[in-house]
Amino acid sequence: MRTYSYSQIWSIAYPILLSTLMEQLMGMIDTVFLGRVGEVELGASALGSIFFVTIFMLGLGFSIGAQILMARRNGQGHFSEIGSIFYHTQAFLFLMAMALFVFGVTLAPDILRAIIRSPRVFEATDSYLQWRIYSLFFAFIAATFRAFYVGTTKTSVLTLNAAIMVVCNVVFNYVLIFGYCGMPRLGIAGAAIGTTLAQAVSVVFFIVYTCLYTDCAQYGLASFPNFSITTLHSIMKVSIWTMMQNFLSLATWFFFFLAVEHLGEKSLAATNVVRNLSSFTFMTVIALSTTSGTIVSNLMGEGRIMEIPHTMRKIIRLTCFILTPFLLAEILYPELFMRIFTDDDTILLEGRPALYVMVSSYIFTIPAQILFHSVSGTGNTRTSLTIEFISLFIYTVYVGVAILGFKVNLAWGWASEHVYQVVCLVLCYIYLKKANWQTTKI
C-alpha cells in the first residue's frame, strides 16, 4: 500500500510552516518594538491584536472550509471546479470584511471601554485597533489565496509571500513606531499601520504570482464564474462550522487575556511575552496540523481511506521530532528568549513560571491539534465545532474560576492550556476511533 512518506509530508508542511512563522513574526515585531516603548503599549498590543484576530477568524474560518472543499476537488481530479470555489469565497469575504469594518469602527471602542479595567490600556488598545481594522480587506483576500495553494498542495509560494510581508512589516513598523525618515513618531498606532501596509503588499504579491506562475486555466481561475447559489451553499455548508469554531477559539483566547488584564498591567505584559514565545512552537504545530487536514481531505478524495490513521501517526512523530529541541531550549534558557521582547526584570520574573507551564502543555497540544485538524479534513466540520465548543467551554470555566475568581498566579492561569488540549485530544480520539467518518461526502 502506497502511503505518504515523511519527506512528502514535510514537502507540503514546510512552506506552510515557514509562511505561518513569518506571518507570526509580524506580531512578534510589534511586541519587540513596543516592548521598548512602554509596559502599557506592550500589553495593549496583545489585547488589540487578539481582538482583531478574533473577528478575522470569522473570515479565516470561511476560507478554511473553502480550503477543505478545494482539497477534496483536487484529490478527485476536478480541478476546474476549484476556481469557482475560489471566486465565490473572495466575493463572500469582501462583503464580510465590509460588515466587520463597520463593526470595528462604530461598536468595538464601546465594547473595549466596558471590559478593559485600565484606562491607559484601553486608550492604547483603541489606538491600535482603529488603524488595524483596515487590514481586514487585505487579510481576507490573502486568506483565500492561501486556501487555494494549501488545498492544491502547491504551498511553496506561501514562504516567499510571507518573507516579503515580514520584511515590509519590519521597515514600516520601525519607521512609523519610532518616527524615522521624516515620519511622525506614532507609537502603537504606527505598529497597526505598518502591519496593514505589509498585508497590502502581500495581496499584490499573490495576485502577480498567480497571474504569472499558476495554470489559471487548469484551475478555473482564468475567468470569473457566474454567481451560483449552489456553489456558495456548498462552501457555506462546510465553512459555517469552521467559522464558528475559529471565532469561538479566539474569543476565548481574548477572554483569557482580558482575565489576565484584571491581574494587573505587569501580568498582561508578561503574558504577551509568553504568548509570543509560544507562537513559534504553536505555529509549527498548526502548520503540521493544517498539512494533516489537507492530506486527509486529499486521501478521502482519492478513496485511500485506510492510509489516514498511519499518516496521522507519522505527522505526530514528525512534529515531536521538530519541536523537542526548541521546547528544551526554552526550558533551559528562559530569560535568554524572554529578553528578546523586554529588558524589564520584573516582567521576566513574572513570566518565567508561566513559560514553563506553557512548554509542558505541548505533550498534549501536538497530538490534540493534529487529530483535531484531521477531523476537519474529513469534512465533518460540524463535529469539529462540537469538539471545539466542549473543549472551550471547559477551558473558559477554568479561566473564569481560577483567574477571575481565585486570582491565581500567572503560571496557574496558563495551566488552562493543559485543560483545553487534554479535553480536545480525548474527544478527537474517541470520534476517530468510534464514529463512521470514512463515508463523509462534501
Residue pairs with C-beta under 8 A, 6 or more apart in sequence:
1 306
1 307
2 307
3 307
3 310
3 311
3 314
4 295
4 307
4 311
4 314
6 314
6 318
9 288
9 291
9 295
9 311
9 314
9 315
9 318
10 318
12 153
12 155
12 291
12 294
12 295
13 155
13 287
13 288
13 290
13 291
13 315
13 318
14 159
14 287
15 155
15 156
15 157
15 158
15 159
16 150
16 155
16 158
16 287
16 290
16 291
17 283
17 284
17 287
17 288
18 158
18 159
18 162
18 163
19 146
19 155
19 158
19 159
19 161
19 162
20 162
20 283
20 286
20 287
21 162
21 280
21 283
21 284
21 287
22 159
22 162
22 163
22 165
22 166
23 162
23 165
23 166
24 279
24 280
24 283
25 166
25 169
26 165
26 166
26 169
26 195
26 198
27 49
27 276
27 279
28 276
28 279
28 341
29 166
29 169
29 170
29 173
30 45
30 49
30 173
30 191
30 195
31 42
31 45
31 46
31 272
31 273
31 276
31 341
32 340
32 341
33 173
33 174
33 177
33 178
33 191
34 41
34 42
34 45
34 177
34 187
34 188
34 191
35 42
35 273
35 341
35 342
35 343
37 177
37 187
37 188
39 265
39 266
39 269
39 344
39 347
40 118
40 120
40 121
40 124
40 265
41 124
41 187
41 188
42 269
42 272
42 273
42 341
42 342
43 121
43 261
43 265
43 268
43 269
43 271
43 272
44 121
44 124
44 125
44 128
44 188
45 124
45 128
45 188
45 191
45 272
46 257
46 268
46 271
46 272
46 275
47 112
47 116
47 121
47 125
47 254
47 257
47 258
47 261
47 268
48 124
48 125
48 126
48 128
48 129
48 132
48 188
48 192
49 128
49 132
50 250
50 253
50 254
50 257
51 108
51 112
51 125
51 129
51 254
52 104
52 129
52 132
52 133
52 135
53 250
54 247
54 250
54 251
54 253
54 254
55 100
55 103
55 104
55 136
55 247
56 100
56 136
56 139
56 140
57 243
57 246
57 247
57 249
57 250
58 96
58 100
58 243
58 246
58 247
59 93
59 96
59 97
59 100
59 136
59 139
59 140
59 143
59 243
60 143
60 246
61 239
61 242
61 243
61 244
61 245
61 246
61 247
62 89
62 92
62 93
62 96
62 235
62 236
62 239
62 242
62 243
63 89
63 93
63 140
63 143
63 144
63 146
63 147
63 239
64 147
64 239
64 242
64 246
64 376
65 235
65 236
65 238
65 239
65 240
65 241
65 242
65 243
65 381
66 85
66 86
66 89
66 144
66 147
66 151
66 235
66 238
66 239
67 146
67 147
67 148
67 150
67 151
67 294
68 151
68 238
68 242
68 293
68 297
68 376
68 377
68 379
68 381
68 442
69 85
69 151
69 234
69 235
69 238
69 442
70 82
70 85
70 86
70 147
70 148
70 151
70 152
71 150
71 151
71 152
71 153
71 293
71 294
71 297
71 298
71 301
71 377
72 297
72 298
72 300
72 301
72 379
72 442
73 79
73 81
73 82
73 85
73 301
74 82
74 151
74 152
74 153
74 298
74 301
75 297
75 298
75 299
75 300
75 301
75 302
76 301
76 302
79 218
79 219
79 220
80 218
80 219
80 220
81 220
82 148
82 151
82 152
82 219
82 220
82 221
83 216
83 219
83 220
83 221
83 222
83 225
84 220
84 225
84 228
84 231
85 231
85 235
86 144
86 147
86 148
86 219
86 220
86 221
87 221
87 224
87 225
88 225
88 227
88 228
88 231
88 232
88 235
89 144
89 147
89 235
90 141
90 144
91 227
92 232
92 235
93 140
93 141
93 143
93 144
94 137
94 140
94 141
96 140
97 136
97 137
97 140
100 133
100 136
101 133
101 134
101 136
101 137
104 129
104 133
104 136
105 130
105 133
108 129
108 133
109 126
109 129
109 130
112 122
112 125
112 126
112 129
113 122
113 126
115 258
116 122
116 125
116 258
116 261
117 261
117 262
118 261
118 265
120 265
121 261
121 265
121 268
124 188
127 187
127 188
127 189
127 192
128 188
128 189
128 191
128 192
129 192
130 189
130 192
131 189
131 192
131 193
131 196
132 192
132 195
132 196
134 196
135 192
135 195
135 196
135 199
135 200
138 196
138 199
138 200
138 202
138 203
139 199
141 203
141 206
142 161
142 199
142 202
142 203
142 206
145 203
145 206
145 210
146 158
148 219
149 155
149 157
149 158
150 158
150 290
150 294
151 294
151 297
152 219
153 294
153 298
154 214
157 206
157 209
157 213
160 205
160 209
161 202
161 205
161 206
161 209
162 202
164 201
164 202
164 205
165 198
165 199
165 201
165 202
165 205
166 198
168 197
168 198
168 201
169 194
169 195
169 198
171 194
172 193
172 194
172 195
172 197
172 198
173 190
173 191
173 194
173 195
174 180
175 181
175 183
175 190
175 194
176 183
176 186
176 189
176 190
176 191
176 193
176 194
177 185
177 186
177 187
177 188
177 190
177 191
177 194
178 185
178 190
179 185
179 186
179 190
186 193
210 216
210 221
214 221
216 222
225 231
234 442
237 442
238 379
238 381
238 442
239 381
240 381
241 381
241 382
241 384
241 385
242 376
242 381
242 384
242 385
244 385
245 381
245 384
245 385
245 388
245 389
248 388
248 389
248 392
249 388
249 392
252 392
252 395
252 396
252 399
255 396
255 399
256 399
256 403
256 413
256 416
257 268
257 271
259 399
259 400
259 403
259 404
259 413
260 267
260 268
260 271
260 403
260 410
260 413
261 267
261 268
262 403
262 404
263 403
263 407
263 410
263 413
266 346
266 347
266 350
267 350
267 410
269 342
269 344
269 347
270 347
270 348
270 350
270 351
270 354
270 410
271 351
271 354
271 410
271 413
271 414
272 341
273 338
273 341
273 342
273 347
273 351
274 351
274 354
274 355
274 358
274 414
276 341
277 330
277 337
277 338
277 341
277 355
277 358
278 358
280 326
281 323
281 326
281 327
281 330
281 359
281 362
282 365
284 319
284 322
284 323
284 326
285 319
285 323
285 362
285 365
285 366
285 369
285 370
286 369
288 315
288 318
288 319
288 322
288 370
289 315
289 369
289 370
289 372
289 373
289 374
290 373
291 315
292 311
292 312
292 315
292 370
292 373
292 374
292 377
293 373
293 374
293 376
293 377
294 377
295 311
295 315
295 377
296 308
296 311
296 312
296 374
296 377
296 378
297 377
297 378
297 379
299 305
299 307
299 308
299 311
300 308
300 377
300 378
300 379
300 438
300 440
305 438
308 374
309 432
312 370
312 371
312 374
315 370
316 366
316 367
316 370
319 366
319 370
320 366
323 362
323 366
327 359
327 362
329 337
330 337
330 355
330 359
331 356
331 359
334 352
334 355
334 356
335 348
335 352
337 355
338 347
338 348
338 351
338 352
338 355
339 348
342 348
350 410
351 410
353 409
353 410
353 411
354 410
354 411
354 413
354 414
356 411
357 411
357 412
357 414
357 415
357 417
357 418
358 414
358 417
360 418
361 414
361 417
361 418
361 421
364 418
364 421
364 422
364 425
365 417
365 421
367 425
368 421
368 422
368 424
368 425
368 428
369 421
369 424
371 425
371 428
371 429
371 432
372 384
372 387
372 388
372 424
372 428
374 428
374 432
375 383
375 384
375 387
375 428
375 431
375 432
375 437
376 384
378 437
378 438
378 440
379 440
379 441
379 442
380 435
380 437
380 440
383 431
383 435
383 437
387 424
387 427
387 428
387 431
388 424
390 423
390 427
391 420
391 423
391 424
391 427
392 420
394 419
394 420
394 423
395 416
395 419
395 420
395 423
398 415
398 416
398 419
399 413
399 416
402 408
402 412
402 413
402 415
402 416
403 413
431 437
